[in-house]
């Protein structure tokens, strides 16, 4: 597990390598691929802008069932480039931030700095999120 985030209840990273790094030791992995282009890791829960509030409630229910801290890894899928490297995908960042924000709103807010930054990006751009997702490189490529 990524030593930098193992201390935190809510973690954030990118892609399958990130899921492996922060998913170890987590009670759940939420895979966020807003435009649905990447396959999710096995046993991951699907996350999106549309499901964020439901995932917040779900996380709180899981924590109550455990009777203790529910550790959750939120992973933005990103987009692969032709050479196999991962490209930053703004739509996945904003959707992951929305999920992290929804989890914080129910009181699960012991976030890694990475998770806090993703949530802050969503909060700061909340009113422009729809436009940013539809104007993203990924969305334009899917239309074109």
C-alpha positions in Angstrom: 0.0 0.0 0.0 1.1 3.6 -0.6 2.8 4.6 2.7 1.7 8.2 2.1 -2.0 7.3 2.3 -2.4 4.2 4.5 -3.0 6.5 7.5 -6.1 8.0 6.0 -9.7 6.8 5.9 -10.5 8.3 2.5 -7.8 8.0 -0.2 -7.4 9.0 -3.8 -5.2 7.9 -6.7 -5.2 7.3 -10.5 -5.6 4.3 -12.7 -5.2 0.6 -12.0 -1.7 1.1 -10.4 -3.3 3.6 -8.1 -6.1 1.3 -7.2 -3.6 -1.4 -6.3 -1.5 1.0 -4.2 -4.3 2.6 -2.2 -6.8 -0.3 -2.3 -4.7 -2.6 -0.2 -6.1 -2.4 3.3 -9.2 -0.5 2.2 -12.6 -1.8 2.9 -13.8 -0.7 -0.5 -12.5 0.7 -3.8 -14.6 3.1 -5.8 -13.6 3.2 -9.4 -14.6 6.5 -11.1 -14.7 6.5 -14.8 -17.2 9.3 -15.6 -17.5 8.6 -19.3 -17.2 4.8 -19.0 -14.3 4.0 -21.2 -12.0 1.9 -18.8 -12.7 -1.5 -17.3 -12.9 -1.4 -13.5 -10.8 -3.6 -11.2 -12.5 -6.7 -9.8 -14.7 -6.0 -6.8 -14.6 -2.2 -7.3 -17.8 -0.1 -6.8 -18.7 2.1 -9.7 -18.5 5.8 -9.0 -19.7 8.9 -10.9 -21.1 12.3 -10.6 -24.6 10.9 -10.7 -23.9 8.3 -8.0 -21.9 10.5 -5.6 -24.7 11.2 -3.0 -25.7 7.5 -3.0 -22.1 6.5 -2.4 -21.9 8.9 0.5 -24.9 7.2 2.1 -23.6 3.8 1.2 -20.2 4.6 2.9 -21.9 5.7 6.1 -24.0 2.5 6.1 -20.9 0.4 5.7 -19.1 2.3 8.5 -22.1 1.7 10.8 -22.2 -2.0 9.9 -18.4 -2.2 10.7 -18.8 -0.4 14.0 -15.6 1.5 13.2 -13.7 3.3 10.6 -14.6 2.4 7.0 -11.5 2.9 4.8 -12.3 3.8 1.2 -10.1 4.2 -1.8 -11.5 6.4 -4.5 -9.7 5.9 -7.8 -10.0 8.1 -10.9 -9.6 5.9 -14.0 -7.9 8.4 -16.2 -7.4 7.8 -20.0 -4.7 5.7 -21.6 -2.6 7.2 -24.2 -1.5 5.2 -27.3 1.9 4.5 -25.6 0.1 3.0 -22.5 0.8 5.9 -20.1 -2.2 7.4 -18.2 -3.6 10.8 -19.2 -5.2 13.1 -16.7 -9.0 13.1 -17.3 -10.7 16.1 -15.8 -14.1 14.4 -15.9 -12.7 11.6 -13.7 -11.1 14.0 -11.3 -14.3 16.0 -10.9 -16.4 12.9 -10.4 -14.0 11.4 -7.9 -14.0 14.7 -6.1 -17.8 14.7 -6.0 -17.7 11.2 -4.5 -15.1 12.2 -1.9 -17.2 15.4 -1.1 -20.3 13.3 -0.6 -18.5 10.9 1.7 -17.3 13.9 3.7 -20.8 15.4 3.9 -21.9 12.3 5.8 -19.1 12.7 8.3 -16.4 10.4 6.9 -13.8 13.1 6.3 -10.4 11.8 7.4 -9.0 12.4 3.9 -5.5 12.1 2.5 -4.2 15.3 1.0 -4.7 13.8 -2.5 -8.4 13.1 -1.6 -8.8 16.6 -0.2 -7.4 18.2 -3.3 -9.8 16.2 -5.6 -12.8 17.2 -3.4 -11.6 20.8 -3.4 -11.4 20.7 -7.2 -15.0 19.5 -7.4 -16.2 22.1 -4.8 -14.5 25.0 -6.6 -15.8 23.9 -10.0 -19.2 22.5 -8.9 -21.3 24.9 -11.0 -19.1 24.4 -14.1 -18.8 20.6 -13.8 -21.4 19.7 -16.5 -19.7 22.0 -19.0 -16.2 20.8 -18.1 -17.1 17.2 -18.5 -18.8 17.7 -21.8 -15.9 19.9 -23.1 -13.2 17.5 -21.9 -10.7 15.9 -24.3 -12.3 12.5 -23.6 -15.8 13.7 -24.3 -14.7 15.4 -27.5 -12.9 12.3 -28.6 -16.0 10.2 -27.9 -18.2 12.6 -30.0 -15.6 12.9 -32.8 
